[in-house]
Amino acid sequence: MIAFSTQFALITLAVALLIAVVRLVKGPTLPDRVVAMDLVGVLVVGLIVVLAASTGVRAALDAAIVIALIAFVSTVAYGTYVERGHPE
Amino acid sequence: MMEVVSGVLWVVGSVFALLAAVGVLRMPDVFTRMQASTKASTLGLGCLAVGAALQLADTASAIRLLSIGAFLLLTTPVSAHVIARAAYRAGLPLWSGTVLDERRRDFERHGEA
């Protein structure tokens, strides 16, 4: 059960990451890319959480916290950048 | 028992994350994409974090995982609001099938507030 769910979660998260990167490359405007980048950050955090729990490497959780923090700050920074009039 | 609960939570959480990604790819404009990504990814990562906390089963990891979940629950709506407001102010077009734009309606009724 746990081996199957670990593999299922890892494969599903990898496919989701791939789809989010497709939108990141395609995205016609900058806000589309910011939304995709935000999702990539969340998916990477999820991937690290699953990997840390299944391999027992507890130090990786600290990296997940840092990535979540940086994704939030960079999204807000891009938001103010777009709002000042750089929509492309 | 705990392993079964944690496995089910991981399957549910990763399926929600996949749905968020599919929504970001398939939705027609920035605002609907932002909406799909925000809701589904928050719930998905919450399920993944609770499942991992059940499986690691020690206090230090549980505190870290729950703080990741709580932090995401607080910051995702904020970042979604910031990026949606910026996109609207930058004048990005709404989807052609949009039936209600409350901000424009209020603007036409009351002027710039």
N, CA and C atoms of all chains as a GROMACS GRO file, in nm:
protein
  603
    1MET      N    1   0.083  -0.121   0.000
    1MET     CA    2   0.000   0.000   0.000
    1MET      C    3   0.087   0.126   0.000
    2ILE      N    4   0.182   0.131   0.096
    2ILE     CA    5   0.258   0.255   0.106
    2ILE      C    6   0.354   0.271  -0.012
    3ALA      N    7   0.408   0.157  -0.062
    3ALA     CA    8   0.496   0.166  -0.178
    3ALA      C    9   0.418   0.213  -0.300
    4PHE      N   10   0.297   0.156  -0.318
    4PHE     CA   11   0.216   0.198  -0.433
    4PHE      C   12   0.180   0.346  -0.423
    5SER      N   13   0.136   0.392  -0.304
    5SER     CA   14   0.091   0.531  -0.295
    5SER      C   15   0.209   0.626  -0.311
    6THR      N   16   0.329   0.586  -0.262
    6THR     CA   17   0.446   0.671  -0.284
    6THR      C   18   0.476   0.686  -0.432
    7GLN      N   19   0.478   0.572  -0.503
    7GLN     CA   20   0.507   0.580  -0.647
    7GLN      C   21   0.400   0.658  -0.720
    8PHE      N   22   0.272   0.633  -0.685
    8PHE     CA   23   0.163   0.703  -0.751
    8PHE      C   24   0.176   0.854  -0.730
    9ALA      N   25   0.204   0.895  -0.603
    9ALA     CA   26   0.214   1.038  -0.574
    9ALA      C   27   0.332   1.100  -0.648
   10LEU      N   28   0.446   1.030  -0.651
   10LEU     CA   29   0.564   1.088  -0.718
   10LEU      C   30   0.539   1.104  -0.868
   11ILE      N   31   0.479   1.001  -0.932
   11ILE     CA   32   0.455   1.009  -1.076
   11ILE      C   33   0.352   1.117  -1.108
   12THR      N   34   0.244   1.123  -1.027
   12THR     CA   35   0.140   1.224  -1.052
   12THR      C   36   0.195   1.364  -1.035
   13LEU      N   37   0.276   1.386  -0.930
   13LEU     CA   38   0.334   1.519  -0.909
   13LEU      C   39   0.430   1.556  -1.021
   14ALA      N   40   0.504   1.457  -1.074
   14ALA     CA   41   0.597   1.486  -1.184
   14ALA      C   42   0.520   1.525  -1.309
   15VAL      N   43   0.408   1.454  -1.337
   15VAL     CA   44   0.327   1.490  -1.454
   15VAL      C   45   0.269   1.630  -1.436
   16ALA      N   46   0.221   1.661  -1.313
   16ALA     CA   47   0.166   1.794  -1.287
   16ALA      C   48   0.272   1.902  -1.307
   17LEU      N   49   0.395   1.873  -1.262
   17LEU     CA   50   0.505   1.968  -1.279
   17LEU      C   51   0.531   1.995  -1.427
   18LEU      N   52   0.527   1.886  -1.507
   18LEU     CA   53   0.549   1.898  -1.652
   18LEU      C   54   0.440   1.986  -1.716
   19ILE      N   55   0.314   1.963  -1.676
   19ILE     CA   56   0.203   2.041  -1.733
   19ILE      C   57   0.216   2.188  -1.694
   20ALA      N   58   0.256   2.214  -1.567
   20ALA     CA   59   0.273   2.353  -1.523
   20ALA      C   60   0.386   2.420  -1.601
   21VAL      N   61   0.492   2.344  -1.634
   21VAL     CA   62   0.602   2.404  -1.710
   21VAL      C   63   0.558   2.433  -1.854
   22VAL      N   64   0.467   2.349  -1.910
   22VAL     CA   65   0.413   2.379  -2.043
   22VAL      C   66   0.344   2.515  -2.043
   23ARG      N   67   0.262   2.542  -1.936
   23ARG     CA   68   0.196   2.671  -1.929
   23ARG      C   69   0.298   2.783  -1.906
   24LEU      N   70   0.404   2.752  -1.830
   24LEU     CA   71   0.508   2.853  -1.804
   24LEU      C   72   0.577   2.894  -1.933
   25VAL      N   73   0.601   2.798  -2.024
   25VAL     CA   74   0.667   2.831  -2.150
   25VAL      C   75   0.569   2.896  -2.246
   26LYS      N   76   0.444   2.845  -2.252
   26LYS     CA   77   0.347   2.894  -2.349
   26LYS      C   78   0.290   3.029  -2.311
   27GLY      N   79   0.258   3.045  -2.180
   27GLY     CA   80   0.179   3.155  -2.126
   27GLY      C   81   0.188   3.283  -2.205
   28PRO      N   82   0.077   3.332  -2.263
   28PRO     CA   83   0.090   3.448  -2.351
   28PRO      C   84   0.133   3.576  -2.279
   29THR      N   85   0.098   3.593  -2.151
   29THR     CA   86   0.133   3.717  -2.081
   29THR      C   87   0.213   3.684  -1.956
   30LEU      N   88   0.271   3.790  -1.896
   30LEU     CA   89   0.351   3.770  -1.774
   30LEU      C   90   0.268   3.717  -1.656
   31PRO      N   91   0.146   3.768  -1.630
   31PRO     CA   92   0.069   3.710  -1.520
   31PRO      C   93   0.043   3.561  -1.536
   32ASP      N   94   0.022   3.512  -1.660
   32ASP     CA   95   0.007   3.367  -1.680
   32ASP      C   96   0.131   3.294  -1.631
   33ARG      N   97   0.247   3.349  -1.663
   33ARG     CA   98   0.372   3.282  -1.624
   33ARG      C   99   0.392   3.289  -1.473
   34VAL      N  100   0.349   3.401  -1.411
   34VAL     CA  101   0.363   3.410  -1.266
   34VAL      C  102   0.275   3.307  -1.197
   35VAL      N  103   0.151   3.289  -1.248
   35VAL     CA  104   0.061   3.188  -1.190
   35VAL      C  105   0.124   3.049  -1.205
   36ALA      N  106   0.180   3.021  -1.324
   36ALA     CA  107   0.241   2.890  -1.346
   36ALA      C  108   0.362   2.870  -1.256
   37MET      N  109   0.440   2.978  -1.234
   37MET     CA  110   0.560   2.966  -1.151
   37MET      C  111   0.522   2.942  -1.004
   38ASP      N  112   0.413   3.007  -0.962
   38ASP     CA  113   0.362   2.986  -0.826
   38ASP      C  114   0.323   2.839  -0.808
   39LEU      N  115   0.255   2.785  -0.910
   39LEU     CA  116   0.213   2.644  -0.902
   39LEU      C  117   0.336   2.552  -0.902
   40VAL      N  118   0.438   2.586  -0.981
   40VAL     CA  119   0.560   2.505  -0.981
   40VAL      C  120   0.623   2.502  -0.842
   41GLY      N  121   0.623   2.618  -0.774
   41GLY     CA  122   0.678   2.621  -0.638
   41GLY      C  123   0.601   2.529  -0.545
   42VAL      N  124   0.467   2.534  -0.550
   42VAL     CA  125   0.386   2.449  -0.463
   42VAL      C  126   0.410   2.302  -0.495
   43LEU      N  127   0.420   2.268  -0.624
   43LEU     CA  128   0.440   2.128  -0.662
   43LEU      C  129   0.576   2.078  -0.616
   44VAL      N  130   0.680   2.165  -0.624
   44VAL     CA  131   0.812   2.123  -0.578
   44VAL      C  132   0.810   2.098  -0.427
   45VAL      N  133   0.738   2.184  -0.353
   45VAL     CA  134   0.726   2.162  -0.209
   45VAL      C  135   0.659   2.027  -0.182
   46GLY      N  136   0.551   1.996  -0.257
   46GLY     CA  137   0.483   1.868  -0.239
   46GLY      C  138   0.573   1.750  -0.269
   47LEU      N  139   0.653   1.764  -0.378
   47LEU     CA  140   0.746   1.657  -0.415
   47LEU      C  141   0.850   1.634  -0.305
   48ILE      N  142   0.902   1.744  -0.248
   48ILE     CA  143   1.002   1.730  -0.142
   48ILE      C  144   0.940   1.666  -0.018
   49VAL      N  145   0.814   1.705   0.013
   49VAL     CA  146   0.748   1.647   0.131
   49VAL      C  147   0.733   1.496   0.114
   50VAL      N  148   0.686   1.452  -0.005
   50VAL     CA  149   0.667   1.308  -0.028
   50VAL      C  150   0.802   1.235  -0.024
   51LEU      N  151   0.904   1.295  -0.087
   51LEU     CA  152   1.036   1.229  -0.088
   51LEU      C  153   1.094   1.220   0.053
   52ALA      N  154   1.078   1.329   0.132
   52ALA     CA  155   1.134   1.329   0.267
   52ALA      C  156   1.066   1.223   0.353
   53ALA      N  157   0.934   1.208   0.338
   53ALA     CA  158   0.864   1.110   0.421
   53ALA      C  159   0.894   0.968   0.376
   54SER      N  160   0.913   0.946   0.245
   54SER     CA  161   0.932   0.808   0.200
   54SER      C  162   1.076   0.761   0.217
   55THR      N  163   1.175   0.852   0.213
   55THR     CA  164   1.314   0.812   0.233
   55THR      C  165   1.362   0.835   0.375
   56GLY      N  166   1.287   0.915   0.455
   56GLY     CA  167   1.328   0.942   0.591
   56GLY      C  168   1.432   1.051   0.606
   57VAL      N  169   1.456   1.129   0.497
   57VAL     CA  170   1.552   1.240   0.506
   57VAL      C  171   1.478   1.362   0.561
   58ARG      N  172   1.481   1.379   0.695
   58ARG     CA  173   1.399   1.484   0.755
   58ARG      C  174   1.453   1.624   0.729
   59ALA      N  175   1.582   1.636   0.699
   59ALA     CA  176   1.640   1.769   0.674
   59ALA      C  177   1.580   1.835   0.552
   60ALA      N  178   1.526   1.755   0.458
   60ALA     CA  179   1.468   1.813   0.337
   60ALA      C  180   1.346   1.898   0.366
   61LEU      N  181   1.280   1.876   0.481
   61LEU     CA  182   1.161   1.955   0.513
   61LEU      C  183   1.196   2.103   0.531
   62ASP      N  184   1.316   2.130   0.585
   62ASP     CA  185   1.358   2.270   0.598
   62ASP      C  186   1.371   2.337   0.462
   63ALA      N  187   1.424   2.262   0.364
   63ALA     CA  188   1.433   2.315   0.228
   63ALA      C  189   1.294   2.344   0.173
   64ALA      N  190   1.197   2.257   0.204
   64ALA     CA  191   1.061   2.279   0.156
   64ALA      C  192   1.004   2.409   0.213
   65ILE      N  193   1.030   2.434   0.344
   65ILE     CA  194   0.981   2.559   0.405
   65ILE      C  195   1.040   2.680   0.334
   66VAL      N  196   1.172   2.675   0.307
   66VAL     CA  197   1.239   2.789   0.242
   66VAL      C  198   1.182   2.811   0.103
   67ILE      N  199   1.158   2.702   0.027
   67ILE     CA  200   1.105   2.717  -0.108
   67ILE      C  201   0.965   2.777  -0.105
   68ALA      N  202   0.882   2.735  -0.008
   68ALA     CA  203   0.748   2.792   0.002
   68ALA      C  204   0.754   2.941   0.031
   69LEU      N  205   0.846   2.982   0.123
   69LEU     CA  206   0.861   3.125   0.154
   69LEU      C  207   0.904   3.205   0.032
   70ILE      N  208   1.004   3.154  -0.041
   70ILE     CA  209   1.057   3.229  -0.155
   70ILE      C  210   0.953   3.239  -0.266
   71ALA      N  211   0.873   3.132  -0.287
   71ALA     CA  212   0.771   3.136  -0.391
   71ALA      C  213   0.668   3.244  -0.361
   72PHE      N  214   0.630   3.257  -0.231
   72PHE     CA  215   0.531   3.359  -0.196
   72PHE      C  216   0.587   3.499  -0.220
   73VAL      N  217   0.710   3.524  -0.171
   73VAL     CA  218   0.768   3.658  -0.184
   73VAL      C  219   0.788   3.694  -0.331
   74SER      N  220   0.831   3.598  -0.414
   74SER     CA  221   0.855   3.631  -0.554
   74SER      C  222   0.724   3.655  -0.627
   75THR      N  223   0.617   3.584  -0.588
   75THR     CA  224   0.489   3.610  -0.654
   75THR      C  225   0.440   3.751  -0.622
   76VAL      N  226   0.453   3.793  -0.495
   76VAL     CA  227   0.410   3.928  -0.459
   76VAL      C  228   0.496   4.032  -0.530
   77ALA      N  229   0.627   4.005  -0.542
   77ALA     CA  230   0.716   4.099  -0.610
   77ALA      C  231   0.677   4.112  -0.758
   78TYR      N  232   0.648   3.998  -0.824
   78TYR     CA  233   0.604   4.006  -0.963
   78TYR      C  234   0.471   4.079  -0.976
   79GLY      N  235   0.383   4.062  -0.876
   79GLY     CA  236   0.255   4.132  -0.879
   79GLY      C  237   0.273   4.282  -0.880
   80THR      N  238   0.361   4.334  -0.792
   80THR     CA  239   0.383   4.480  -0.791
   80THR      C  240   0.451   4.524  -0.921
   81TYR      N  241   0.537   4.438  -0.977
   81TYR     CA  242   0.604   4.472  -1.103
   81TYR      C  243   0.501   4.487  -1.216
   82VAL      N  244   0.406   4.390  -1.223
   82VAL     CA  245   0.303   4.397  -1.326
   82VAL      C  246   0.215   4.519  -1.304
   83GLU      N  247   0.185   4.549  -1.176
   83GLU     CA  248   0.093   4.658  -1.147
   83GLU      C  249   0.153   4.793  -1.182
   84ARG      N  250   0.285   4.802  -1.184
   84ARG     CA  251   0.347   4.930  -1.222
   84ARG      C  252   0.349   4.949  -1.372
   85GLY      N  253   0.292   4.856  -1.447
   85GLY     CA  254   0.275   4.879  -1.590
   85GLY      C  255   0.372   4.806  -1.679
   86HIS      N  256   0.401   4.679  -1.647
   86HIS     CA  257   0.481   4.597  -1.740
   86HIS      C  258   0.406   4.468  -1.766
   87PRO      N  259   0.295   4.474  -1.844
   87PRO     CA  260   0.213   4.353  -1.857
   87PRO      C  261   0.275   4.244  -1.943
   88GLU      N  262   0.384   4.270  -2.013
   88GLU     CA  263   0.437   4.165  -2.101
   88GLU      C  264   0.549   4.089  -2.034
   89MET      N  265  -0.262   0.061   0.997
   89MET     CA  266  -0.375   0.154   0.988
   89MET      C  267  -0.329   0.294   0.945
   90MET      N  268  -0.227   0.347   1.019
   90MET     CA  269  -0.175   0.479   0.983
   90MET      C  270  -0.122   0.482   0.840
   91GLU      N  271  -0.059   0.370   0.800
   91GLU     CA  272  -0.003   0.366   0.666
   91GLU      C  273  -0.111   0.374   0.560
   92VAL      N  274  -0.225   0.310   0.585
   92VAL     CA  275  -0.334   0.315   0.488
   92VAL      C  276  -0.388   0.458   0.478
   93VAL      N  277  -0.408   0.524   0.596
   93VAL     CA  278  -0.458   0.662   0.594
   93VAL      C  279  -0.361   0.753   0.520
   94SER      N  280  -0.230   0.737   0.550
   94SER     CA  281  -0.131   0.822   0.485
   94SER      C  282  -0.125   0.796   0.335
   95GLY      N  283  -0.138   0.666   0.294
   95GLY     CA  284  -0.138   0.637   0.150
   95GLY      C  285  -0.257   0.697   0.079
   96VAL      N  286  -0.376   0.689   0.141
   96VAL     CA  287  -0.495   0.748   0.079
   96VAL      C  288  -0.479   0.899   0.069
   97LEU      N  289  -0.423   0.963   0.175
   97LEU     CA  290  -0.404   1.109   0.171
   97LEU      C  291  -0.306   1.148   0.060
   98TRP      N  292  -0.200   1.067   0.040
   98TRP     CA  293  -0.105   1.100  -0.067
   98TRP      C  294  -0.169   1.087  -0.204
   99VAL      N  295  -0.250   0.982  -0.224
   99VAL     CA  296  -0.315   0.966  -0.355
   99VAL      C  297  -0.410   1.083  -0.380
  100VAL      N  298  -0.491   1.118  -0.278
  100VAL     CA  299  -0.587   1.229  -0.295
  100VAL      C  300  -0.513   1.360  -0.320
  101GLY      N  301  -0.407   1.386  -0.239
  101GLY     CA  302  -0.333   1.511  -0.254
  101GLY      C  303  -0.266   1.523  -0.389
  102SER      N  304  -0.206   1.415  -0.440
  102SER     CA  305  -0.137   1.426  -0.568
  102SER      C  306  -0.237   1.440  -0.682
  103VAL      N  307  -0.357   1.378  -0.668
  103VAL     CA  308  -0.459   1.396  -0.773
  103VAL      C  309  -0.507   1.541  -0.775
  104PHE      N  310  -0.521   1.604  -0.656
  104PHE     CA  311  -0.560   1.745  -0.653
  104PHE      C  312  -0.452   1.833  -0.717
  105ALA      N  313  -0.324   1.800  -0.691
  105ALA     CA  314  -0.216   1.878  -0.753
  105ALA      C  315  -0.219   1.863  -0.904
  106LEU      N  316  -0.248   1.741  -0.952
  106LEU     CA  317  -0.257   1.722  -1.097
  106LEU      C  318  -0.374   1.801  -1.155
  107LEU      N  319  -0.488   1.805  -1.082
  107LEU     CA  320  -0.602   1.882  -1.130
  107LEU      C  321  -0.570   2.031  -1.137
  108ALA      N  322  -0.491   2.081  -1.039
  108ALA     CA  323  -0.450   2.221  -1.043
  108ALA      C  324  -0.369   2.249  -1.170
  109ALA      N  325  -0.276   2.158  -1.203
  109ALA     CA  326  -0.192   2.178  -1.320
  109ALA      C  327  -0.276   2.172  -1.448
  110VAL      N  328  -0.370   2.077  -1.455
  110VAL     CA  329  -0.456   2.067  -1.574
  110VAL      C  330  -0.541   2.193  -1.587
  111GLY      N  331  -0.590   2.246  -1.473
  111GLY     CA  332  -0.667   2.370  -1.477
  111GLY      C  333  -0.584   2.486  -1.529
  112VAL      N  334  -0.457   2.495  -1.484
  112VAL     CA  335  -0.372   2.604  -1.531
  112VAL      C  336  -0.347   2.590  -1.681
  113LEU      N  337  -0.339   2.467  -1.732
  113LEU     CA  338  -0.315   2.450  -1.875
  113LEU      C  339  -0.440   2.477  -1.957
  114ARG      N  340  -0.558   2.437  -1.909
  114ARG     CA  341  -0.677   2.434  -1.994
  114ARG      C  342  -0.768   2.555  -1.978
  115MET      N  343  -0.761   2.628  -1.866
  115MET     CA  344  -0.854   2.739  -1.845
  115MET      C  345  -0.826   2.853  -1.943
  116PRO      N  346  -0.929   2.934  -1.977
  116PRO     CA  347  -0.915   3.027  -2.089
  116PRO      C  348  -0.845   3.159  -2.059
  117ASP      N  349  -0.848   3.213  -1.936
  117ASP     CA  350  -0.779   3.340  -1.913
  117ASP      C  351  -0.708   3.339  -1.777
  118VAL      N  352  -0.635   3.448  -1.748
  118VAL     CA  353  -0.548   3.452  -1.630
  118VAL      C  354  -0.627   3.427  -1.502
  119PHE      N  355  -0.747   3.487  -1.493
  119PHE     CA  356  -0.820   3.485  -1.366
  119PHE      C  357  -0.872   3.345  -1.336
  120THR      N  358  -0.926   3.277  -1.438
  120THR     CA  359  -0.972   3.141  -1.414
  120THR      C  360  -0.855   3.047  -1.386
  121ARG      N  361  -0.742   3.069  -1.453
  121ARG     CA  362  -0.624   2.986  -1.426
  121ARG      C  363  -0.577   3.003  -1.283
  122MET      N  364  -0.572   3.132  -1.239
  122MET     CA  365  -0.529   3.161  -1.102
  122MET      C  366  -0.621   3.092  -1.002
  123GLN      N  367  -0.752   3.095  -1.030
  123GLN     CA  368  -0.849   3.036  -0.940
  123GLN      C  369  -0.829   2.885  -0.930
  124ALA      N  370  -0.813   2.819  -1.047
  124ALA     CA  371  -0.796   2.673  -1.047
  124ALA      C  372  -0.670   2.633  -0.972
  125SER      N  373  -0.560   2.704  -1.001
  125SER     CA  374  -0.432   2.671  -0.938
  125SER      C  375  -0.437   2.688  -0.787
  126THR      N  376  -0.497   2.801  -0.741
  126THR     CA  377  -0.493   2.832  -0.598
  126THR      C  378  -0.567   2.730  -0.513
  127LYS      N  379  -0.695   2.707  -0.547
  127LYS     CA  380  -0.777   2.620  -0.462
  127LYS      C  381  -0.722   2.478  -0.460
  128ALA      N  382  -0.703   2.422  -0.580
  128ALA     CA  383  -0.667   2.280  -0.586
  128ALA      C  384  -0.529   2.255  -0.527
  129SER      N  385  -0.433   2.347  -0.551
  129SER     CA  386  -0.298   2.319  -0.502
  129SER      C  387  -0.291   2.333  -0.350
  130THR      N  388  -0.369   2.426  -0.291
  130THR     CA  389  -0.370   2.437  -0.145
  130THR      C  390  -0.420   2.309  -0.080
  131LEU      N  391  -0.535   2.259  -0.129
  131LEU     CA  392  -0.591   2.136  -0.073
  131LEU      C  393  -0.497   2.018  -0.097
  132GLY      N  394  -0.437   2.010  -0.218
  132GLY     CA  395  -0.348   1.899  -0.249
  132GLY      C  396  -0.227   1.898  -0.158
  133LEU      N  397  -0.162   2.015  -0.140
  133LEU     CA  398  -0.043   2.016  -0.055
  133LEU      C  399  -0.079   1.992   0.092
  134GLY      N  400  -0.198   2.038   0.134
  134GLY     CA  401  -0.242   2.008   0.270
  134GLY      C  402  -0.253   1.858   0.293
  135CYS      N  403  -0.315   1.787   0.198
  135CYS     CA  404  -0.328   1.641   0.211
  135CYS      C  405  -0.191   1.575   0.212
  136LEU      N  406  -0.100   1.619   0.124
  136LEU     CA  407   0.034   1.558   0.118
  136LEU      C  408   0.108   1.579   0.250
  137ALA      N  409   0.096   1.700   0.308
  137ALA     CA  410   0.170   1.729   0.432
  137ALA      C  411   0.115   1.648   0.548
  138VAL      N  412  -0.019   1.637   0.558
  138VAL     CA  413  -0.075   1.558   0.669
  138VAL      C  414  -0.037   1.411   0.654
  139GLY      N  415  -0.040   1.359   0.529
  139GLY     CA  416   0.000   1.220   0.507
  139GLY      C  417   0.145   1.196   0.545
  140ALA      N  418   0.233   1.291   0.511
  140ALA     CA  419   0.375   1.275   0.545
  140ALA      C  420   0.396   1.282   0.696
  141ALA      N  421   0.318   1.371   0.764
  141ALA     CA  422   0.331   1.381   0.910
  141ALA      C  423   0.289   1.252   0.977
  142LEU      N  424   0.181   1.189   0.925
  142LEU     CA  425   0.138   1.061   0.981
  142LEU      C  426   0.243   0.953   0.961
  143GLN      N  427   0.312   0.959   0.845
  143GLN     CA  428   0.407   0.852   0.817
  143GLN      C  429   0.539   0.871   0.891
  144LEU      N  430   0.589   0.997   0.902
  144LEU     CA  431   0.716   1.018   0.973
  144LEU      C  432   0.698   0.999   1.124
  145ALA      N  433   0.583   1.045   1.177
  145ALA     CA  434   0.544   1.016   1.315
  145ALA      C  435   0.648   1.056   1.418
  146ASP      N  436   0.710   1.176   1.402
  146ASP     CA  437   0.785   1.233   1.515
  146ASP      C  438   0.754   1.382   1.523
  147THR      N  439   0.777   1.439   1.642
  147THR     CA  440   0.724   1.572   1.669
  147THR      C  441   0.788   1.679   1.581
  148ALA      N  442   0.922   1.671   1.564
  148ALA     CA  443   0.990   1.775   1.488
  148ALA      C  444   0.940   1.781   1.344
  149SER      N  445   0.926   1.665   1.279
  149SER     CA  446   0.877   1.663   1.142
  149SER      C  447   0.733   1.708   1.134
  150ALA      N  448   0.651   1.667   1.232
  150ALA     CA  449   0.510   1.704   1.229
  150ALA      C  450   0.495   1.855   1.242
  151ILE      N  451   0.577   1.918   1.330
  151ILE     CA  452   0.568   2.064   1.344
  151ILE      C  453   0.607   2.132   1.214
  152ARG      N  454   0.714   2.085   1.150
  152ARG     CA  455   0.756   2.146   1.023
  152ARG      C  456   0.648   2.130   0.917
  153LEU      N  457   0.592   2.008   0.905
  153LEU     CA  458   0.493   1.983   0.800
  153LEU      C  459   0.366   2.064   0.824
  154LEU      N  460   0.322   2.072   0.949
  154LEU     CA  461   0.202   2.149   0.976
  154LEU      C  462   0.226   2.297   0.955
  155SER      N  463   0.350   2.344   0.985
  155SER     CA  464   0.377   2.486   0.959
  155SER      C  465   0.383   2.515   0.810
  156ILE      N  466   0.432   2.418   0.728
  156ILE     CA  467   0.424   2.435   0.582
  156ILE      C  468   0.278   2.449   0.540
  157GLY      N  469   0.192   2.359   0.591
  157GLY     CA  470   0.051   2.364   0.554
  157GLY      C  471  -0.016   2.494   0.596
  158ALA      N  472   0.008   2.536   0.720
  158ALA     CA  473  -0.054   2.658   0.770
  158ALA      C  474  -0.004   2.780   0.693
  159PHE      N  475   0.127   2.782   0.664
  159PHE     CA  476   0.184   2.895   0.590
  159PHE      C  477   0.123   2.903   0.451
  160LEU      N  478   0.109   2.789   0.385
  160LEU     CA  479   0.051   2.790   0.250
  160LEU      C  480  -0.094   2.833   0.254
  161LEU      N  481  -0.167   2.786   0.358
  161LEU     CA  482  -0.308   2.824   0.372
  161LEU      C  483  -0.322   2.975   0.389
  162LEU      N  484  -0.222   3.040   0.454
  162LEU     CA  485  -0.228   3.185   0.473
  162LEU      C  486  -0.182   3.261   0.349
  163THR      N  487  -0.076   3.215   0.282
  163THR     CA  488  -0.014   3.297   0.178
  163THR      C  489  -0.075   3.277   0.040
  164THR      N  490  -0.130   3.159   0.009
  164THR     CA  491  -0.182   3.137  -0.126
  164THR      C  492  -0.294   3.234  -0.164
  165PRO      N  493  -0.394   3.259  -0.076
  165PRO     CA  494  -0.495   3.359  -0.114
  165PRO      C  495  -0.436   3.498  -0.135
  166VAL      N  496  -0.336   3.534  -0.052
  166VAL     CA  497  -0.276   3.667  -0.066
  166VAL      C  498  -0.208   3.680  -0.201
  167SER      N  499  -0.126   3.581  -0.239
  167SER     CA  500  -0.054   3.594  -0.366
  167SER      C  501  -0.151   3.587  -0.484
  168ALA      N  502  -0.258   3.505  -0.472
  168ALA     CA  503  -0.356   3.499  -0.581
  168ALA      C  504  -0.426   3.633  -0.597
  169HIS      N  505  -0.460   3.698  -0.484
  169HIS     CA  506  -0.525   3.828  -0.492
  169HIS      C  507  -0.433   3.932  -0.553
  170VAL      N  508  -0.304   3.931  -0.513
  170VAL     CA  509  -0.209   4.029  -0.566
  170VAL      C  510  -0.196   4.014  -0.716
  171ILE      N  511  -0.181   3.889  -0.764
  171ILE     CA  512  -0.156   3.872  -0.907
  171ILE      C  513  -0.283   3.898  -0.988
  172ALA      N  514  -0.401   3.866  -0.932
  172ALA     CA  515  -0.525   3.893  -1.005
  172ALA      C  516  -0.550   4.042  -1.015
  173ARG      N  517  -0.525   4.115  -0.904
  173ARG     CA  518  -0.545   4.260  -0.909
  173ARG      C  519  -0.449   4.326  -1.006
  174ALA      N  520  -0.323   4.278  -1.005
  174ALA     CA  521  -0.224   4.334  -1.098
  174ALA      C  522  -0.264   4.306  -1.241
  175ALA      N  523  -0.313   4.186  -1.270
  175ALA     CA  524  -0.352   4.152  -1.408
  175ALA      C  525  -0.471   4.236  -1.451
  176TYR      N  526  -0.568   4.258  -1.358
  176TYR     CA  527  -0.685   4.339  -1.393
  176TYR      C  528  -0.646   4.484  -1.418
  177ARG      N  529  -0.560   4.538  -1.330
  177ARG     CA  530  -0.519   4.679  -1.348
  177ARG      C  531  -0.435   4.696  -1.473
  178ALA      N  532  -0.360   4.589  -1.513
  178ALA     CA  533  -0.280   4.600  -1.634
  178ALA      C  534  -0.367   4.591  -1.759
  179GLY      N  535  -0.498   4.566  -1.739
  179GLY     CA  536  -0.590   4.565  -1.852
  179GLY      C  537  -0.589   4.438  -1.934
  180LEU      N  538  -0.555   4.326  -1.873
  180LEU     CA  539  -0.559   4.201  -1.947
  180LEU      C  540  -0.703   4.164  -1.980
  181PRO      N  541  -0.727   4.110  -2.098
  181PRO     CA  542  -0.865   4.080  -2.137
  181PRO      C  543  -0.922   3.964  -2.057
  182LEU      N  544  -1.053   3.978  -2.020
  182LEU     CA  545  -1.124   3.867  -1.959
  182LEU      C  546  -1.168   3.771  -2.068
  183TRP      N  547  -1.200   3.648  -2.027
  183TRP     CA  548  -1.247   3.548  -2.122
  183TRP      C  549  -1.374   3.599  -2.191
  184SER      N  550  -1.392   3.564  -2.320
  184SER     CA  551  -1.506   3.617  -2.396
  184SER      C  552  -1.640   3.568  -2.339
  185GLY      N  553  -1.641   3.457  -2.265
  185GLY     CA  554  -1.765   3.406  -2.208
  185GLY      C  555  -1.796   3.460  -2.070
  186THR      N  556  -1.720   3.561  -2.021
  186THR     CA  557  -1.744   3.616  -1.888
  186THR      C  558  -1.880   3.684  -1.883
  187VAL      N  559  -1.962   3.653  -1.780
  187VAL     CA  560  -2.096   3.712  -1.775
  187VAL      C  561  -2.103   3.827  -1.676
  188LEU      N  562  -2.009   3.841  -1.580
  188LEU     CA  563  -2.021   3.945  -1.478
  188LEU      C  564  -1.883   3.999  -1.443
  189ASP      N  565  -1.868   4.130  -1.454
  189ASP     CA  566  -1.745   4.197  -1.411
  189ASP      C  567  -1.787   4.300  -1.307
  190GLU      N  568  -1.785   4.262  -1.179
  190GLU     CA  569  -1.842   4.347  -1.076
  190GLU      C  570  -1.766   4.477  -1.059
  191ARG      N  571  -1.633   4.471  -1.078
  191ARG     CA  572  -1.555   4.593  -1.058
  191ARG      C  573  -1.591   4.698  -1.164
  192ARG      N  574  -1.605   4.653  -1.291
  192ARG     CA  575  -1.641   4.748  -1.396
  192ARG      C  576  -1.783   4.802  -1.374
  193ARG      N  577  -1.874   4.715  -1.326
  193ARG     CA  578  -2.011   4.759  -1.301
  193ARG      C  579  -2.013   4.867  -1.193
  194ASP      N  580  -1.938   4.842  -1.083
  194ASP     CA  581  -1.934   4.942  -0.976
  194ASP      C  582  -1.867   5.070  -1.023
  195PHE      N  583  -1.765   5.055  -1.109
  195PHE     CA  584  -1.696   5.173  -1.160
  195PHE      C  585  -1.790   5.258  -1.243
  196GLU      N  586  -1.873   5.193  -1.328
  196GLU     CA  587  -1.965   5.270  -1.412
  196GLU      C  588  -2.076   5.334  -1.330
  197ARG      N  589  -2.111   5.269  -1.217
  197ARG     CA  590  -2.222   5.322  -1.137
  197ARG      C  591  -2.176   5.437  -1.047
  198HIS      N  592  -2.056   5.423  -0.988
  198HIS     CA  593  -2.015   5.520  -0.887
  198HIS      C  594  -1.896   5.606  -0.929
  199GLY      N  595  -1.831   5.574  -1.036
  199GLY     CA  596  -1.707   5.644  -1.070
  199GLY      C  597  -1.592   5.589  -0.989
  200GLU      N  598  -1.472   5.645  -1.012
  200GLU     CA  599  -1.352   5.594  -0.942
  200GLU      C  600  -1.364   5.622  -0.793
  201ALA      N  601  -1.358   5.519  -0.711
  201ALA     CA  602  -1.374   5.535  -0.568
  201ALA      C  603  -1.240   5.541  -0.501
   0.00000   0.00000   0.00000
